[in-house]
């Protein structure tokens, strides 16, 4: 073996070792929630047994989206102790779009882009202090983005 091949081998091994801790720290995949084709199944997979409507959750999203493939939304939770924010679109093939978890002291605010299959209610579930709160907003979609 020459020096170049030894260096390449060492670099490959170091790269693989660097990935191991990331995998160990990754959250477990919630297959039941993300693969459910019904909102109720997704909520059950998340452990939501009942939610209370809250004005402390703000959803900033367009009323009308020309293209359902790219809809930018913002979610702000003003509920103290927010632990998680989940986003669902009721008429998507798999309604659970995302589930964001927040550590202690993190500001429960997010901006993301989502896809929606058609005009539907966008539902946000916030978990705070072992209780669930919700807010929803109707988004009109001209061209669906999930097909």
C-alpha positions as CSV (number, residue, x, y, z in Angstrom):
1,X,0.0,0.0,0.0
2,X,1.2,3.5,-0.7
3,X,0.8,6.5,1.4
4,X,-2.1,7.9,-0.6
5,X,-4.3,4.8,-0.2
6,X,-3.5,4.7,3.5
7,X,-4.6,8.3,3.9
8,X,-7.8,7.6,2.0
9,X,-8.6,4.6,4.1
10,X,-8.0,6.5,7.3
11,X,-10.2,9.4,6.1
12,X,-13.0,7.0,5.2
13,X,-12.9,5.3,8.7
14,X,-12.8,8.7,10.5
15,X,-15.8,9.8,8.4
16,X,-17.8,6.7,9.4
17,X,-16.9,7.0,13.0
18,X,-18.0,10.7,13.0
19,X,-21.5,9.6,11.9
20,X,-22.1,7.1,14.7
21,X,-22.8,9.6,17.5
22,X,-25.3,11.4,15.2
23,X,-27.3,8.2,14.7
24,X,-27.2,7.5,18.5
25,X,-28.6,11.0,19.2
26,X,-31.4,10.9,16.5
27,X,-35.0,10.7,17.7
28,X,-36.9,7.5,17.1
29,X,-39.0,7.4,13.9
30,X,-42.7,7.4,14.8
31,X,-43.9,5.2,12.0
32,X,-47.5,4.9,13.1
33,X,-48.0,8.7,13.2
34,X,-46.2,9.5,10.0
35,X,-47.6,6.7,7.9
36,X,-51.3,7.0,8.9
37,X,-53.6,8.0,6.1
38,X,-56.1,9.6,8.6
39,X,-55.7,12.6,10.9
40,X,-57.2,10.5,13.8
41,X,-54.5,7.8,13.3
42,X,-51.7,10.3,13.2
43,X,-53.0,12.0,16.4
44,X,-53.2,8.6,18.0
45,X,-49.7,7.8,16.9
46,X,-48.5,11.0,18.5
47,X,-50.3,10.1,21.8
48,X,-52.9,12.9,21.5
49,X,-56.0,11.8,23.4
50,X,-57.8,15.1,23.3
51,X,-56.8,18.7,22.4
52,X,-58.1,22.1,23.5
53,X,-58.4,25.0,21.1
54,X,-56.0,27.8,22.0
55,X,-55.7,31.4,20.9
56,X,-52.0,31.2,22.1
57,X,-51.1,29.4,18.9
58,X,-50.5,31.6,15.9
59,X,-50.4,30.2,12.4
60,X,-49.1,32.5,9.7
61,X,-49.9,31.1,6.3
62,X,-51.5,32.3,3.0
63,X,-55.2,32.1,2.6
64,X,-54.7,31.1,-1.0
65,X,-51.8,29.1,-2.3
66,X,-51.3,29.0,-6.1
67,X,-49.1,25.9,-5.8
68,X,-49.6,23.3,-3.1
69,X,-46.1,22.0,-3.6
70,X,-44.6,25.0,-1.8
71,X,-46.5,26.7,1.0
72,X,-44.5,28.7,3.5
73,X,-46.0,28.7,7.0
74,X,-44.9,30.0,10.4
75,X,-46.1,28.7,13.7
76,X,-45.7,30.5,17.0
77,X,-46.7,29.0,20.4
78,X,-47.1,31.4,23.3
79,X,-48.0,28.5,25.6
80,X,-45.5,28.3,28.4
81,X,-43.6,24.9,28.5
82,X,-44.2,24.1,24.9
83,X,-42.5,20.7,24.2
84,X,-43.6,19.9,20.7
85,X,-45.4,21.3,17.7
86,X,-47.0,19.0,15.1
87,X,-48.4,20.1,11.7
88,X,-51.2,18.2,9.9
89,X,-53.0,18.7,6.7
90,X,-56.3,16.8,6.7
91,X,-56.6,15.9,3.0
92,X,-53.0,15.0,2.4
93,X,-52.3,11.3,1.6
94,X,-50.4,11.2,4.9
95,X,-51.7,14.0,7.1
96,X,-48.9,14.4,9.6
97,X,-46.4,16.8,7.8
98,X,-44.0,17.4,10.7
99,X,-43.4,17.0,14.4
100,X,-40.9,19.4,15.9
101,X,-39.6,18.9,19.5
102,X,-38.2,21.8,21.6
103,X,-35.8,21.4,24.5
104,X,-36.1,23.5,27.7
105,X,-35.8,27.2,27.0
106,X,-36.1,26.9,23.2
107,X,-38.4,29.4,21.6
108,X,-41.4,27.5,20.2
109,X,-41.3,29.3,16.8
110,X,-40.8,27.7,13.4
111,X,-40.9,28.6,9.7
112,X,-41.1,25.8,7.2
113,X,-42.4,25.0,3.7
114,X,-45.1,22.3,3.4
115,X,-47.0,20.5,0.6
116,X,-50.8,20.2,0.5
117,X,-52.7,18.0,-1.8
118,X,-55.8,20.2,-2.0
119,X,-57.8,22.9,-0.2
120,X,-58.0,21.8,3.5
121,X,-57.6,22.8,7.1
122,X,-54.0,23.0,8.4
123,X,-54.0,21.8,12.0
124,X,-51.3,22.6,14.5
125,X,-51.1,20.6,17.7
126,X,-48.9,21.9,20.6
127,X,-47.8,19.7,23.5
128,X,-47.2,21.7,26.6
129,X,-47.0,20.4,30.2
130,X,-48.4,17.0,29.2
131,X,-51.6,18.6,27.6
132,X,-52.4,19.2,24.0
133,X,-53.6,22.4,22.4
134,X,-54.7,23.1,18.8
135,X,-55.3,25.7,16.2
136,X,-56.3,25.4,12.6
137,X,-56.4,27.5,9.5
138,X,-58.0,26.9,6.1
139,X,-55.7,27.1,3.1
140,X,-57.2,27.3,-0.4
141,X,-54.9,25.4,-2.8
142,X,-55.2,26.1,-6.6
143,X,-52.9,23.3,-7.8
144,X,-52.2,20.3,-5.5
145,X,-48.7,19.5,-4.6
146,X,-48.9,15.9,-3.4
147,X,-49.6,14.1,-6.6
